[in-house]
C-alpha cells in the first residue's frame, strides 16, 4: 500500500513501499537527485530493519535498476553507507564495495566520485576490538558513493566552497615562489589568485551529535520514538546544493525521519520522501514546522582537525604486541566498580567509552562468543 502521508509547498512524504512507488508513479528520467542513506548491511539487526550484509547486494539490486530508470541523464545518485564487521572477527565486510561494483559494472552507473564522511564525535567502536583487546582503531568513516547514469552529471563545486585555511591566507598575503614540486606538480603563479574560498576535499567532517534538536523535542512531546539512525542535515544539504537547482526533483526512498525532505524544502527543491514505518513519519512531521525550517537555515562555523599521526610516539615506551594477534581477550583488570569514589576522575565518570569497556570486561568469554 502506498499513500500520501503529508504535503508541503515543495514536496510530499509517502507512507509505503518505495520500490513500488518508484516503479508505478515516478516518471522515467524525471529525477535530478536520489539522496539517501539506506539501511546498512550490519551483523546485528537494528530497529529500522537493516538487511544482513551477506544478502545486501541481492536486496539492493532491484533498487539499483529502478534508480537508473527514473534518474535524468544528468542526475545523480548519492548513497551514504557505513561499513560492517564480519561476525565474531576483527575483520571488515566488503559488502559496500561490492554494492558499488554491482551498481557500476552490472547496472551501468558511473562513479563520479567517492566521498568519506568523518564523524569526529563517533564513539570508539566496535568496543570488543577497539577498547577491550586494543587491536583495531575506532571506525569513524562512512563511505558516500556519488554515482550518475552518465560521466557528466549536473554539478558545481562553487556551490560548496569552504573558507581558506590560515596557511592559505598567509600564502596569499605574503606570496610564494612559483615552481615545480618534487612530486612533479607545477605550482604556477595562478595559484596566488584569491578566489575568496577554497575548493573542498572529498572528506566531509560532520559530527553527528544531535541531542536537543527541534525534531527530538517534537518526538518527546508527542511520545514518538525517534529514528535511531539519522544523518546530520548538512550532509544532504551539501549534495543538494552541489548537484541540483531550485525546482529540481529530489527523492529519498529510505527517508526515515525525512531529513532529506527538510533540507530540500528549505532550499526550494521539489522532493519526495518514502518510508514504510509510520512511526518514523509521525516524527518527521516536526521537521516541517515553520520555526524549525527557519532555525536550521544557519550553521555553526566550526573547524574539525585530525591530529597528525605520531604526535605521541616519543612520549612513552612501546607496549608489546599481543603474540596471538588479539585472538584471546587480555587478562581482566581491576574492576572499576571496586575503586573508592575518591579515586574516580571526572573524566572517568563522564566517559561513555570506559563504561562500555568495563561492561564488556565483566562479560564472560562464553557470553561474548555466543553473541558473535
C-alpha positions as CSV (number, residue, x, y, z in Angstrom):
1,X,0.0,0.0,0.0
2,X,1.2,3.5,-0.9
3,X,-0.4,6.7,0.4
4,X,0.5,10.4,0.7
5,X,1.2,11.0,4.3
6,X,2.0,14.7,4.3
7,X,2.2,17.6,1.8
8,X,4.2,20.7,1.9
9,X,4.7,23.6,-0.6
10,X,7.5,21.8,-2.4
11,X,7.2,18.1,-1.6
12,X,5.4,15.2,0.0
13,X,6.0,12.3,2.4
14,X,4.7,9.0,1.3
15,X,4.0,6.0,3.6
16,X,4.5,2.8,1.7
17,X,6.9,0.7,-0.3
18,X,9.4,2.9,-2.1
19,X,10.2,0.3,-4.7
20,X,6.5,0.0,-5.6
21,X,6.2,3.8,-5.6
22,X,9.1,4.4,-8.0
23,X,8.0,1.7,-10.4
24,X,4.4,2.9,-10.7
25,X,4.4,6.6,-10.0
26,X,7.8,8.2,-10.8
27,X,8.2,9.2,-14.4
28,X,11.2,7.8,-16.3
29,X,14.2,10.2,-16.4
30,X,12.4,12.8,-14.2
31,X,14.5,12.8,-11.0
32,X,17.5,15.1,-10.6
33,X,18.9,13.6,-7.4
34,X,18.4,10.5,-5.3
35,X,19.9,11.3,-1.9
36,X,19.6,8.6,0.6
37,X,21.1,6.6,3.4
38,X,19.7,3.0,3.1
39,X,19.7,0.6,6.0
40,X,23.3,-0.6,6.3
41,X,24.3,-4.3,5.9
42,X,25.2,-4.9,9.6
43,X,25.9,-8.1,11.6
44,X,23.3,-7.3,14.2
45,X,19.7,-6.3,13.4
46,X,18.5,-2.8,14.1
47,X,15.1,-1.4,14.8
48,X,14.8,0.2,11.4
49,X,15.1,-3.2,9.6
50,X,18.5,-3.5,8.1
51,X,19.4,-6.3,5.8
52,X,22.2,-8.8,6.6
53,X,25.5,-7.9,4.9
54,X,25.6,-11.3,3.2
55,X,22.2,-10.7,1.4
56,X,22.7,-7.0,0.8
57,X,23.6,-6.9,-2.9
58,X,20.7,-9.1,-3.9
59,X,18.3,-7.0,-1.9
60,X,19.6,-3.7,-3.4
61,X,19.7,-4.9,-7.0
62,X,16.1,-4.0,-7.7
63,X,16.5,-0.5,-6.3
64,X,19.6,0.0,-8.5
65,X,17.7,-0.8,-11.7
66,X,14.8,1.5,-10.9
67,X,17.1,4.3,-9.8
68,X,18.8,4.1,-13.2
69,X,15.4,4.3,-15.0
70,X,14.0,7.3,-13.1
71,X,17.1,9.4,-13.0
72,X,17.7,12.1,-15.6
73,X,20.9,11.5,-17.7
74,X,22.5,14.5,-15.9
75,X,21.1,13.4,-12.5
76,X,22.9,11.9,-9.5
77,X,22.5,9.0,-7.1
78,X,24.2,9.7,-3.7
79,X,24.4,6.8,-1.2
80,X,25.6,7.2,2.3
81,X,26.6,3.8,3.5
82,X,28.5,2.6,6.6
83,X,30.8,-0.4,6.7
84,X,30.4,-3.6,8.7
85,X,32.5,-6.1,10.6
86,X,32.4,-9.8,9.9
87,X,30.6,-11.6,12.7
88,X,33.0,-12.7,15.5
89,X,36.1,-11.4,13.8
90,X,38.2,-8.2,13.8
91,X,37.9,-8.0,10.0
92,X,35.8,-5.9,7.7
93,X,33.0,-6.9,5.4
94,X,33.3,-5.9,1.7
95,X,29.6,-5.5,1.1
96,X,29.5,-1.8,0.5
97,X,32.4,-2.1,-2.0
98,X,30.6,-5.0,-3.7
99,X,27.5,-2.8,-3.9
100,X,29.4,-0.1,-5.6
101,X,30.9,-2.6,-8.1
102,X,27.4,-4.0,-8.8
103,X,25.9,-0.6,-9.4
104,X,28.7,0.3,-11.8
105,X,29.5,-2.9,-13.7
106,X,26.1,-4.6,-13.7
107,X,23.6,-1.7,-13.8
108,X,25.7,0.8,-15.6
109,X,26.2,3.7,-13.2
110,X,29.4,5.8,-13.4
111,X,31.3,6.6,-10.2
112,X,31.5,10.4,-10.3
113,X,33.5,10.5,-7.0
114,X,33.7,8.7,-3.7
115,X,33.3,10.8,-0.5
116,X,34.2,9.9,3.1
117,X,32.1,11.2,5.9
118,X,34.3,11.5,9.0
119,X,32.3,11.8,12.2
120,X,34.5,13.5,14.8
121,X,32.1,12.5,17.6
122,X,32.0,8.8,16.8
123,X,32.5,6.6,19.9
124,X,35.3,4.0,19.8
125,X,33.6,1.1,18.3
126,X,33.5,-1.8,17.9
127,X,34.3,-1.9,21.6
128,X,35.5,-5.5,21.6
129,X,38.3,-4.9,19.2
130,X,39.0,-1.2,19.9
131,X,38.7,-0.7,23.7
132,X,39.0,-4.2,25.1
133,X,41.5,-6.1,23.0
134,X,43.0,-2.9,21.6
135,X,43.8,-4.5,18.2
136,X,41.9,-2.1,15.9
137,X,41.2,1.7,15.9
138,X,37.7,3.2,16.0
139,X,35.6,3.1,12.9
140,X,34.6,6.7,12.3
141,X,34.1,6.8,8.5
142,X,31.1,6.3,6.3
143,X,31.5,5.9,2.5
144,X,29.4,8.1,0.3
145,X,29.1,6.9,-3.3
146,X,28.3,9.7,-5.8
147,X,27.0,7.9,-9.0
148,X,25.4,9.0,-12.2
149,X,23.9,7.5,-15.4
150,X,26.4,9.3,-17.5
151,X,30.0,10.6,-16.9
152,X,28.8,14.2,-16.8
153,X,26.1,14.8,-14.1
154,X,25.0,18.3,-13.4
155,X,27.3,19.7,-10.7
156,X,29.3,22.7,-9.5
157,X,31.8,22.8,-6.6
158,X,31.3,26.6,-6.5
159,X,28.2,25.8,-4.5
160,X,30.0,24.2,-1.6
161,X,33.2,26.2,-1.3
162,X,34.8,26.4,2.2
163,X,36.9,29.1,3.9
164,X,40.6,29.3,3.3
165,X,42.9,27.8,5.9
166,X,45.2,30.1,7.9
167,X,48.2,28.8,5.9
168,X,46.5,29.6,2.6
169,X,45.7,33.1,3.9
170,X,49.3,33.6,4.8
171,X,50.4,32.4,1.4
172,X,48.1,34.9,-0.3
173,X,49.2,37.7,1.9
174,X,53.0,37.0,1.8
175,X,53.3,35.5,-1.7
176,X,55.3,32.4,-2.8
177,X,57.8,31.3,-5.5
178,X,56.1,29.6,-8.4
179,X,58.0,26.3,-9.2
180,X,57.6,22.6,-9.7
181,X,57.4,20.5,-6.6
182,X,59.4,17.3,-6.2
183,X,56.2,15.4,-6.9
184,X,56.1,16.9,-10.4
185,X,53.1,19.2,-9.7
186,X,53.6,22.6,-11.3
187,X,52.6,25.3,-8.8
188,X,52.2,28.3,-11.1
189,X,51.7,32.0,-10.4
190,X,47.9,31.4,-10.9
191,X,47.9,29.6,-7.6
192,X,48.2,33.0,-5.8
193,X,44.8,34.3,-7.1
194,X,42.5,35.0,-4.3
195,X,39.2,33.3,-5.1
196,X,37.7,34.2,-1.7
197,X,37.2,30.5,-0.8
198,X,38.7,27.0,-1.3
199,X,37.6,24.0,-3.2
200,X,36.6,21.4,-0.6
201,X,38.1,17.9,-0.5
202,X,36.1,14.7,-0.6
203,X,36.4,14.2,3.1
204,X,33.4,15.7,4.9
205,X,33.9,16.4,8.6
206,X,30.5,16.3,10.2
207,X,29.8,15.5,13.8
208,X,26.5,13.6,14.5
209,X,25.8,14.9,18.0
210,X,22.1,15.9,17.8
211,X,20.8,15.9,21.3
212,X,18.3,18.7,21.8
213,X,17.1,19.5,18.3
214,X,13.5,20.6,17.4
215,X,13.0,17.1,15.9
216,X,13.9,15.3,19.2
217,X,11.8,17.7,21.3
218,X,8.9,17.2,19.0
219,X,9.2,13.4,19.3
220,X,9.4,13.6,23.1
221,X,6.4,15.9,23.3
222,X,4.3,13.6,21.1
223,X,5.7,10.4,22.7
224,X,7.2,9.2,19.4
225,X,10.3,7.1,19.2
226,X,12.9,9.0,17.2
227,X,14.5,7.3,14.2
228,X,17.7,5.6,15.6
229,X,20.0,6.3,12.5
230,X,19.8,9.9,11.4
231,X,22.5,11.6,9.3
232,X,23.1,15.3,10.1
233,X,21.2,17.7,7.8
234,X,24.4,19.3,6.5
235,X,25.2,16.0,4.7
236,X,22.2,16.0,2.3
237,X,22.4,19.8,2.1
238,X,26.0,19.5,0.7
239,X,24.9,17.4,-2.2
240,X,21.6,19.0,-2.8
241,X,23.4,22.4,-3.2
242,X,26.2,21.0,-5.4
243,X,24.0,18.8,-7.7
244,X,20.6,20.5,-8.0
245,X,18.9,23.8,-8.6
246,X,15.7,25.3,-7.4
247,X,12.7,23.4,-8.7
248,X,14.7,20.2,-9.3
249,X,13.3,16.9,-8.0
250,X,15.0,15.1,-5.1
251,X,13.9,11.7,-3.9
252,X,14.8,9.8,-0.7
253,X,13.5,6.2,-0.9
254,X,14.7,5.3,2.6
255,X,13.6,8.5,4.2
256,X,13.4,7.6,7.9
257,X,12.8,10.9,9.7
258,X,12.8,12.8,6.3
259,X,16.0,14.9,6.8
260,X,16.4,15.0,3.1
261,X,12.9,16.4,2.6
262,X,13.5,19.0,5.3
263,X,16.6,20.3,3.6
264,X,15.0,20.2,0.1
265,X,12.1,22.2,1.4
266,X,14.4,24.9,2.8
267,X,16.3,25.0,-0.5
268,X,13.1,25.1,-2.6
269,X,13.7,21.8,-4.4
270,X,10.7,19.6,-5.2
271,X,11.0,16.4,-3.1
272,X,9.5,13.0,-2.3
273,X,10.4,11.0,0.8
274,X,9.2,7.5,1.3
275,X,9.3,5.1,4.3
276,X,7.4,2.0,5.4
277,X,7.5,2.7,9.1
278,X,4.6,5.1,10.1
279,X,6.1,5.9,13.5
280,X,9.2,7.4,11.8
281,X,7.0,9.5,9.6
282,X,5.0,10.7,12.6
283,X,8.2,12.2,14.0
284,X,9.1,13.6,10.6
285,X,6.2,16.0,10.7
286,X,8.0,18.0,13.3
287,X,10.7,18.8,10.7
288,X,8.3,20.9,8.7
289,X,7.2,23.3,11.4
290,X,8.0,26.8,10.1
291,X,10.1,27.6,13.2
292,X,12.3,24.5,12.6
293,X,12.8,25.2,8.9
294,X,14.0,28.7,9.7
295,X,16.2,27.7,12.6
296,X,18.1,25.1,10.6
297,X,18.9,27.5,7.8
298,X,22.1,28.7,9.6
299,X,25.1,26.5,10.5
300,X,27.7,27.0,13.2
301,X,31.2,27.9,12.0
302,X,33.4,25.2,13.4
303,X,36.7,23.6,12.2
304,X,37.4,20.0,12.9
305,X,41.0,18.9,12.8
306,X,42.6,15.5,12.6
307,X,45.8,15.1,14.6
308,X,48.9,14.1,12.6
309,X,49.9,10.5,13.3
310,X,52.9,10.3,15.5
311,X,52.3,13.2,17.9
312,X,52.6,10.9,21.0
313,X,55.0,8.3,19.6
314,X,58.0,9.7,21.6
315,X,56.3,10.1,24.9
316,X,56.2,6.6,26.2
317,X,57.7,3.2,25.6
318,X,56.0,0.9,23.1
319,X,53.8,-1.8,24.6
320,X,54.4,-5.4,23.4
321,X,52.2,-6.5,20.6
322,X,49.9,-9.4,21.5
323,X,51.5,-12.6,20.3
324,X,48.2,-14.1,19.2
325,X,47.1,-11.1,17.3
326,X,44.4,-10.4,19.8
327,X,42.7,-13.8,19.4
328,X,42.2,-14.1,23.1
329,X,41.0,-11.4,25.5
330,X,43.5,-9.7,27.7
331,X,43.6,-10.5,31.4
332,X,40.9,-8.7,33.3
333,X,42.0,-5.6,35.1
334,X,40.8,-4.5,38.5
335,X,37.1,-3.8,38.5
336,X,36.3,-0.1,38.0
337,X,33.3,-0.5,40.4
338,X,35.7,-1.6,43.3
339,X,37.6,1.7,43.2
340,X,36.8,4.1,46.0
341,X,34.8,7.1,44.9
342,X,37.7,9.4,45.7
343,X,39.8,7.7,43.0
344,X,37.3,8.4,40.2
345,X,38.4,11.2,38.0
346,X,35.8,13.5,36.4
347,X,36.9,12.2,33.0
348,X,36.4,8.6,34.0
349,X,32.9,9.2,35.4
350,X,31.8,11.1,32.3
351,X,33.4,9.0,29.5
352,X,31.0,6.5,27.9
353,X,34.0,4.7,26.4
354,X,35.1,3.5,29.9
355,X,31.6,2.4,30.8
356,X,31.4,0.3,27.6
357,X,34.8,-1.2,28.2
358,X,34.0,-2.1,31.8
359,X,30.7,-3.7,30.8
360,X,32.4,-5.8,28.2
361,X,35.2,-6.9,30.5
362,X,32.6,-8.1,33.0
363,X,31.0,-10.5,30.4
364,X,32.4,-14.0,30.2
365,X,34.1,-15.2,27.1
366,X,31.3,-17.7,26.6
367,X,28.7,-14.8,26.6
368,X,30.8,-12.9,24.1
369,X,31.3,-15.9,21.7
370,X,27.5,-16.6,21.9
371,X,26.7,-13.1,20.8
372,X,29.2,-13.1,17.9
